[in-house]
Amino acid sequence: MTWIGEYFGDVMLVNGKVWPFLTVEPRLYRFRILNGCNARIMNLHIGRARLWQIGAEGGMWDKPVPVGHLVLAPAERADVIADFRHSAGQTHYVTNTTPRAPVSTPAPPLTAVMQLRVGTTVTQPGPATVPASLPGRRAHLPSPHRRRFITLNEVAPETPSWTLNLDGADFEKLAMKGTARERPKAGTVEDWLFINMTGDTHPMHTHLVTHQVVGRTPFDAGAYQKKYGGPRGVPGGSTQGRSRPARWSRLIRQSAASRTPPRPIPATSPPCGRGSTCPLASPRRRPTSTTATSWNTKTTT
């Protein structure tokens, strides 16, 4: 990896074409959208068409969810229904805007994505209404066997010695050695808490398993780094824990800022099990900085 952390182009491609257009009929359409950008986090708006998200990386959801826009990190997917029934003869523009907090990205603006030209006749009617339910399911998982704290650290950013560290260990060196940082047991459920110490939002991928996002907690990153950090970042740890259910996914956006009210975390559960003065460990503590965010996910293996 070079010391250049990410690349942001100045031309948008859709299915390999520069700023294309798509002709659609005035009816319902199902779009499977994948963010294939190198580093850009997309915030997509599909003109005046109504949208319902019906799935993500983990498969179909249990019911459609109305959405006004789609925030997609690199490699993140969305399965959506778009309604053009009331747009005959109109032109819609798919645009991209900078995502709002808690998403944090250094990407410069790149607004134009593509054009949607709605015809005036329907030759392939398809479904007439958005279904009330879907064949996906909400998971009913037991209490997690273990809670893991996984820290994301940048060391010497924007320099030739820049590295990305997990739990205070060099990610690339671990990968080259084939060293596994986490070893969950097959058939168990675990609660993973990603703690982002960097200034950017990161897409966190899990392979072969699905997970559920169950909470987000703003915390004082400066105090956390000062108390627990070292020259290679903040180490992680594990303990016991509980969490709440949500919908399936294979990717989460690990944000660097948040306005979400803190989710209480037991005082016995800071990284490495160290005391209740940890900024993540006190439920009543108001964050003095929102430059970092922890994501809580439930993972089943």
N, C-alpha and C positions, 0 to 999 in steps of 0.2 A: 504494500500500500504506500502511495506517495504521501507527502505531507499536505497535499491539497485535499481537504476533507470531502468536498462534494463539487459537482459540476452542474450548472444551471444553463441550459440552452436558451436561445432567443427565438426559436421557431417551434410551434407545436405540431406534432404528428399524431394523426388518428388512423390506426390500422395502416401505417406506413405512408400516409398521404399528408401533404402540407395543407392545413386549414381547409379540409374538404367540406362538401355538403352531402346530405342524405335526404332523399325524397321519401316521405312517409305519407300514409293515408290518414284521414281523420278518424282514427280508432285507437284502441289500446295497443300498446307495444310493450314487449318485454326486452329490456336491455341488460346485458351482462357487461359490466364496466370494470376494467382493470387499469390501475395506475401503473404504467410502464416507465415512468420517468426515472432518471438516474437518482435524483435526490429531492425533487420538488414535491411538496405536499399540496395536493389539489383541493380546491374548494369549488366544486362544480355547481353551476346553475343552468337548468335546461329551460331557458326562456320562461314563458308563462304556462308551460305544461305542468299539470299536477303530477306529483310523484309519490309512489309508495315503495319502500324498500321491503323486499320479501326474502332476502338471504344475504349471506356473506361467505367468507372463506370456509366456515364450518358447515355450509349447506343451507337448506331451506329453513326458514323460520316457521313458527307456529301460527302466525297471523301477520298480515301486511301492516306496516307502520308508515303513516304519512310523514313525508320529509319535504322540506323546502329547498334543501341543497345537500350535497354529498361531500364530506371531507374524507379524502383518501390519501393515505401515505403510500410511498413506493411499494409496489407489489400487493397493495390492499385491493380487495374486490368488493363489488356491490351488485346484487341482483335486484333490479328495480322494474316497476311497471310505470310507464309514462302514458298520460292521457291526452290525446290530440283530438278527441271527439268534438270539441267546441272550437277547433282552430282551423277549419277548412279554409284553404286559400292563403293562410298566413305563413310567415317565415319566423322561425325561432332561432335564437343564437345561443349556442352552448358556450358559456363563459367561465373563466376561472378568476377568483379573487383571493386575496391573502386571507388565510383562515384567521378567525378570531381567537383570542386567548381562551383556553390555556395552551393552544397550539403555538409553538414558537419556531419560526423558520427564517433563515437569512435569504431566502429566494427573492430575487427582484420580480416585479410584476410581469406577468405574461397573460393577458386577458383573453384574447381570442382563441377559441378551441375549434369550433366547427359550426356549420349552419344546418338547420333542419327545415326543409321546404315541405309544407303540408299541402297535399293535393285536395281536390274537391269531391272525389268519388271514392267509394270503398269497393274493392274487388275481392278482398279476402277478409271477411268480417272478424273472425276470431272471437274471443270471449266478449260478451256484452257488458259485463260488470267486473269490478274488482272483488275477488272472493273474500268472504268474511274470515275464513280459516285456511290454513295451509297444511300440507302433509308433514312439515317439520314438527319437532317437539321441543318443549322446554325440559331441560334436564332436572331431575330430582336426585341430587347427589348427597351422599352421607357426609357427615362432618369430616374435614380433612385429617389425614393421618399426621401431616407435618406442615409447618409453615416455614417457607424459605424467604430470606431477605437477600435480594440480588441487586448489587449496586452497579450503576453505570458511571464510569469516570473517563474524563479526557485529561491526558497528561501532556503538557507542553503543546497546546493547540497552536496551529499556524506556524509551526517550526519544523525543521527536518526530523526532529526526534519525536514528533507527535505520535501518540498511541491511544487506542481505545481499550480501556480496561474493564473487566468484569470482576467484581469483588476484590479490586486491588491487584489483579493479576493480568498480565498482558494477553489480550484475546488472541492475537495472531500466533504468539509462541505456544499457547495452549493448543490451538488448532493444528499447528505443525507437528506437535508431539502426540496428537490424538488423545490429549488428556481431558477427561470429562470432569467438569466442575460439580455437576449435580448428578446424583444417581438414584432417581425415584424407582420404587419397586412396581413391577407390572401389576395391574389390578387395583392400585391404590388411588386415592384422591389427595392432592396436595394444594395448599394455599401459597401462591407465590406473590411476593411483594417486590415489585421492581422500583428501585429508588434512583431517580435520575439526578445526578449531581452536575450534569452539563447544562449548557445554555440553550440546547436545541431539543426539539421533539424527535424521538427515535421510534421507528417501527420495529416492534419486537415480535419475531416469528417463532412459532413452535412447530416442529416437524413431527408428523405421525400422530399427534394428539390434538384435541380441541380443548379450548378453555373458555371461561366465562369471566368478563370484567365485572367485578362486584363493588368497586369503590375507587375513589381518588382522594388523596390527602395532601394539601399544601403543607409545607414545612420550611423551617429556617435552614436553608442549605449552608449558609456561612457558619452558623453555630454547629451544625452537624459535622461539617468538614473539620472545623477547629478541634472538636472534641474527639472524633474518631478517625480522622484522616491521617494519611502518611504520604510519603513521596510518590507512591504509586496509586493513590486514591483511597477510598473508604472500603474496608473489607465487608464481606457479607456474613451470613450466619443462618441458623435455622432453629425453630422451636415448635411448639404446638399452637394450633389456632382453629378458628371457625370463620365461615364466610357465608354470604348470601348468594342465591342463584341469579342468573341472567341468561342471555341467549348465547349460543355457540359462536365461536370465532377461532381463527388460527393466527390472527394478528391483532395487536393492540398498538395504539399510538401512545408511546411513553412521553408525555408532555413535560415541558420545562417550566410551565407556569400554570396556575390554577386559581379559580375563584370558587371552586366547590368547597362547601363547608367541610372541615376535617372529619374524617371517619374515625371514631374512637378505636385506638389500638391498645391492648392491655399493656400496663407498665412493665410486665415481665417479658415483653417481646421485642426489645430493641435488637439490632444486629449483634450477634455473638452473645446474646443474653445479658448484655451489660446494662446496669442500673436504670432507674426510672427517670433520670435527668436527661436522657436522650430526647432530642426534639421530636422524634416520632412517637415517643412513649407516653406523653401526657395528653389525655383527651381534652383537658380544659385549657391547654396552652393555645393562645391566639398566635398564629404565625407572624413573625416580624418581617418575613420576606416571602414572596411568592415566586422566587426565581427557580424553584425546583418543585417537583411533584412526584409522589409515589403512586404507583398503580397496583391495585390488589386484584389478583386473578385466581380463579380456582381451576386447577388442571387435573384432568383424569388421564391415566396412562393405561 
